[in-house]
Amino acid sequence: MANDGVLLLSHCGFSFLEDLVAALNARGLRSFVLSSSPLSEHREQRIDVLSRLVDRLIVTGSTELTADDVDSALNTLRENGLNVVSCISVWEGYRELMARANSRLGVPDLTVAQVNVLRDKLRLRNRLADAGLSQARAVEVTRENFESLKSDGRRYFVKPVCGIASYGAFSLRADSAWSTLERIASEAQDDEIYRSAFGSGLTFMAEDYVAGREYSLELIVVSGRIHCMAIHEKCVVTETGGTVLEDCCTSPPVSIDAYSCATGIEWIARVFGELGLRWGCFHVEARHDGVRWDLIEINPRVGGCLISPSVKALNGLSSVLELWLDLLIVSATTDLAALNEFERGIADLAYRTDGSPATGYATFFRAYFARPGKIEFVGLRNIEPAPIVSQVFLKAGDEITQSSREVFLGQLMWCFRRDRRENDIPNLMRLSAEAIEVRYADATHPGALNSNEAVEGAV
């Protein structure tokens, strides 16, 4: 037991490592980290931090991990007398590597083939449409069909076939240009952080636009049984020319009732049954148009931004990240009694069959992203009520370049009694919009961030 630990696959030295290591320490397990190389500007500093944080650190020379890297790390750890219980990664570009490692370790997880099905959004969309589980269909976008798609009278949404977050996603309009896709593809190829998430090459799809208000469902799946740990409503969604951004989220949702939540969970169960998804953690993005649910995408990982800590604030016990880690640890033991006890525990925290949440708490969070330019000042204003989580990631002097992905500036979260949502949420939407002050050196966008200057990333 003293040599038992979990292999953490880290992208460029990050990927929620501090949270994962803390969770492993609390469970008496060691942290074995395999990381791709941090970017050159902070490589030495980040490696120094990690070497003091984790029990065993292996850093490759490339900014992208490979299957050979994972196999080599597993072999090295075993040769050193260390027992890898399971493998986890929150970086979606490494989800296939995680599945491959867990297959080798004998840990229940998605198969590599299932990960690839979920990441191929074009084939997934049409498969669900064929099964009657989606009203939308999709086609690959090519130079030859681009103009005809713009003029055929249907409303389309364009995004990478294999992508991450909302990178390169936008509504197709009459003034959309093929050069936009070429620019996004070029940016993706040059992006050291994100390019590993796009597979062998960036191609695009156009799918029928899915109307309705957007939500995310946070799921833990145990041997085919789905437990919905939270449903977050995306309060404001902004579609730009190169990505889709959400200003803020709240949970439980305010725009749909318990019946609609129950039908959403039941619909997800049918989707997962069609795809044979029986184990894991999922962040499912979907829209509800007042009558039916339809899919945006299925992410086989924990949600980003403050999704995971929001779930912990709601249930008072465990974040999604901790629940996923516990699932991997307990299922690796083949101890059926322990697995049943774990499942009973998460069932107590999950949504009921009637669509009602398990606790009387609610959360609201806003994430902020920077626009292109050089930051002159950034800081958190004093506001009441104070957030329970407040993080600012950029600093004066940082220069932001134009990109088709979000540049994370900071994030704030509040927790309050669910019966106070009617008053608290409108107040928090107003207060949070100006909670982080930022000034840019060009002086054309001075003062506090607002909904046009700071927007939330993919959650």
N, C-alpha and C positions, 0 to 999 in steps of 0.2 A: 504493500500500500504506500510505503514511503517513496517509492519510485514511480508511482502512477501519476499520469498527467494527461493533458489534452494538447493536441497539436493545433496551434492557431496559425492560419494562413493570413499573412498580413500583406497589404498592398502598399508598397513604398514606405513601410514603417508605421502605418496607422491602422485604420479599420477597427475602431473601438477597442484597441488593445488594452488601454487602462481599465475599461469596464470589465473586459473579459478576465484579465488577470486578477482583479479584485474579487470577482465571482468565484474563480478557481481557488484563490486563497481562502475564502470563506468556507469552501467545501473540502478543504484539506488536500487539494490536488495541485500538482505542479504545472507550470506553464512552459510549454515548449513552443517557441515561435520560429516559424520559417517566414522570412520576409524578403520580398524583392527589394532592390536597392532604393533607399530614399533618394529624392532628387538631390543633385549635387550641391545646391546652395545650403542645404541643412543636413547633408548625409552624416557627417561626423558627429554633429550635436545629437541627432536623433538616435544614432546607433549607441552613443554613450548613455543616453537616457534609457534605452531599452535594455542594454546590458546590465544595468542596475535594477531594472524592474522585473525581469523575467528570470526563470530558472535555467533555461537553455535557449540561446539565440543563434540562429543560422541566417546569414544575410547573403543573398546571391549578388552577382555582379551586374545583373540586368534589372530594369524597372518592371519586368514582367516575369512571374513564376511560370514554370512549365511542369508537365507531368513527371519528367525526369528529376526535377528539383524535389518534388514531393516524395518520390520513391527513394531518392538518395537520403533525404532527411529521415524518413522512417527507418531505413537501414542503419543509419548512423546512430540514431537514438537507441535502437534495439541492441546494437553492438556495444553500446555504453551501459547496458543493463537497465535502461529506462523502459517503462511500459506505457505505450501510447494507448489510452482507453478509447479515444475517439478523435475526430477532427472537425473543426468548425471554421467557417469564414463568412464574414458579413459582406465581403466584396463580391458583387454578383459575377464579375468576370472570373472569379476563382470557384464558383459554385460547382462547376464540373469537376475541378480538381478535388474539392471536398468530397463529392459523391464517390469519386474514384478511390480516394483514401479510405473512406468508411467501408466501401465494398471489400477492400483488402483486409481491413481490420475486423470484418464481420459485424459491423454496426448497422442496424436498420436505418435506411435513408433513401432518398430518391436514387434511381439509377442514373448513370451518365446519359442514357437515352432519354429519360424523362426530363432531365435538366435541359437537354438540347431541344426537346419539343416545346418547353415553356419559353425558351429564348428565341425561337423562330416564330415571331409574332404573326407573320403572314400565314404560315400553315396552320398555326393554332387558331387564328380567327376563322378561317374557312372550315376547319374541322368542327368547331363549335357551331357554326352556322349549319353545317350539314346535319348535325345532331339536334337541331332545333333549340340550341342553348344560347344563340346570339342572333340578333336581327341584322347584324352588319356582315358584309363581306369585304374582301380586300384583294388588290392586285399589285404586282410589282410595278414600280414606276421606272420607266425607261425614257431615254431621249425621244424614242419614236412615239410613245403614247402620252407624253406629258401634256402637250397642247390639247389633245382630244379629251383628256380627263378634265382639264380646266373648262371646257366648253360643252360638256355633255349634260349640263343642267342638274347634276347631283352634287351634294355637299360632301367633300372628302376631307379627311385628316391624314397628313403625311408624317411618317416617322421612319426611323431605321428599322429594317427587318429584325436585326439583332442589335439592340442598343442597351442603354442604361439611363436611369432617371428619365428626364424629358429632353435629353440631348437631341437637337436637330428635329424637334417635333413642331408642327405648325398646321394651321388650317389652310387648305389650298384655295387660293383666290384668283380672280381674273388677272391681277397684276403680279402673281407669283412667277418667278423666273427660274429656268433650269440652272442658271448660274448660281442660284442660292444653294441648290443641292451640291453643286461642285464645290462651293466654298465650304459648306458644312463637312463634306467628305475630306477636304484638304485639312481643315482644322482638326478633325478627328485623328487623321494620320499623324499630325504633328504634336498632338496632345499626349505628353508622356504619362499623365495620370489616367486618362480615359481610354486610350486606344486599345488596351488589352481587353476591353469589354465589348469590342465590336466584331470579334471573330476574325475570319480571314480577310474580310473586306467589307466596307460600308455600302450596303444597298438599301433602297428605300421602298416603302409600300404606301399605297393610298387605300384607306379603308373608309367605308361609309361612316359619316360623322355620327357619333353616339351622343344623343341629346340627353339632357337631364342634369340634376345636381350630382356632384361627385362625392364619393365616399371611399374610405379604405377600411377593409376588414382585416383584423390581425388574428391569424389562425395558428393553432397548434394542432397537428393531426397525429393521432396515435393509432396505429394499426387500422387505418381507414375511418376512424371516428374523429369528427371535426369538432373542435372546441373554439368558439369565437371569443377571444379575450377582450376585444374592444371593437367598436365601430367609430371611426373618426369622420366627421363631416368637414369638407373643405369649404370654408366660408366664402372665400373669394378666389376665383381662378382667372389668371391673366394669360391670354395667348399672345405671344410676341412672334416676330418673324423667324425666330430660330429655336424657340423652346416654349414650354408651357409651365407656368409658375403659379403656385398657390400662396396667397398672402398669409392665411391663418387657418387653423383647424380647431375643432372642438369635439369633445366626446363626453357623453353619448350624443348622437346627432339630435338636432333640434327641428329639422324640417321634415322628418318622417316619424311615424308612430311605431309602437312596438310590433304591430302586425306586419308592417313593411320590413322591419328588421328581421322578423322571423322568416318572411318569404325570401329575403336576401340570403340568409344562412342556408335555407333549404335549397335555393337555386345553386349556391356554391357547392353544396353537397352533391348535386347532380352533375355539375361541371367536373368536380374532382373524381366522381365515379366514372365518368366518361374517359378521363385521362389516366385513371388508375393511380392517383396520388394518395398514398397511404401513410406516409411518414414525413414529418418535418415541420418547419416554420414557414408561414407564407404571409406576405403582405399583398393583399388582393385589392386592386383599384377598380372601381365599378361606378356606374351611374344609374340613377333611378329617375325615370321620367314621370313619376306619379302613378304609373300602372305596372311597369315591369322593370326588371334589372337587366343590365347588359355590361359586358366586360370591357374594361380598358386594358388591363394586363394583370398577369399573375407573376409576382416576384417571389422566387423560392428562397426567401431570406427575411430577416427582420427589417421593418420599415426604417427609413432614414429620418433625419432631423430629430425631433423629440418624441417620435412615436413610441419607442420603447420605454423611456422614463414616464411618459404619460400614462401608460398602462400600469406601471407600478404606483403612480400617484392615485390612480382610480381604485386599485384593489388593496393597496397598503402593504403588499407583501413582495411581489416579484415583477420585474420587468419582462418584456417579451424575450429579450436577450437571455436573461437568467432562466426562463422557462424552457427555451430552446436548448440551452446548455444542459439543463437537468434532464431533458428528454434524451439527449444523446448519451449522457452518462448512465442513466438508469437502463436504457434499452440495450446498452452494450454489455450489461451484466448477465443477460438472459434470465434474470430473477423475476419470474412472473408476478410474484406477490409484491415485490418492490415497484414494478411497473404499474400494477393495479392501484397501489397506494398513491403513486404519483398522479395517475389519471383521476382518481377521486378528488385529489387536491385541486387540480386545475379545473375540474368540473364545477367546484364550488365557487371559482372565480369567474367563470365564463357566463355568457348570455344564456338565459333560460330558453326553453323551447317555445315560450310565448313571445320571445323577442325582447324581454325586459333585461336590463343589465343587473349584475349581481350586487352592486353596491350603490350607495346614495351619493356618490361623489361625481364631480364633473371636472374636466380640464379644458383649458384654452391655451393655445400657444401660437406664437407668431415667429417666423424665421425671416431674416433680412439678408438681402444680397446686394452687392455693390454694382454700380454702373461703371462703365469704362472711365478711367481718369486716375489722377494721383490724389490719394487721400491726404488731406491736410490735418484733419482732426476727426476722431471718432470716440464716443463715450456714451455711457448709460446715464440717462437722466434720472433724478429722484422722482419716483411716482408712487402713489398709493391707490390700491394695495400693491405692495411689493411682490415681484414674481418669486416663485419658489426655485426657479432655475433661471440664471442669467449668464449668458456667455457672449463675449465679443471676441472674434477671431482675427480681425485685421487691426492694423495700427497705422498711425501717422507715418507717411513716407511710402506706404505700399502703393504700387501702381497697378491698376487693373486694365488689362487689354480687352479688346472686343472679342467675344467668343460666343459660340452657340450652346454654351452650358452656363450654369449658375456659378457665381463666385460668392461663396458663403461669407457673410459679414458677421452674423450673430444670431442668437435665438433666445427667446424668453418664454416662460411657461407659468401659468397660474393654476391653482386647484381650489375648488370651492364646493359648497353643498349643491347637489343637483337641483334642489327645490328653489335655488336662488338664480337659476340660469336666466330667467326672463329679464331680470334687472342687470345681472353681472356681465353677461356676454356683450350687450350693446356698449356698456361702459368700457369693458376691456378692449373692444375693437377700436374705440375712439382713443383711449389712453395709449394702447400699444403702438398705434400708427406713428406716434412721435416719441416713443420711449428711447430710441437710440438716435443720438445726434451725430451727424456726419457732415463734414465740409470738404469740398474738393478744391484743389489748387486753382482750377480754372475760374472759380468764383461765379459760374453761371448756375450752379446748383447748390447754393449755400444753405445752411440751417439743417433742420431735422429731416430725417427720412420720412417720406410719405408713401402712399400706395403706388405712386408712379416711379419712385426712386429705389425702393427696397421691396423686394418680392421674395416669396418663399420658394425654396427649391423642391425637387421631387421627393415626396414623402411616402 
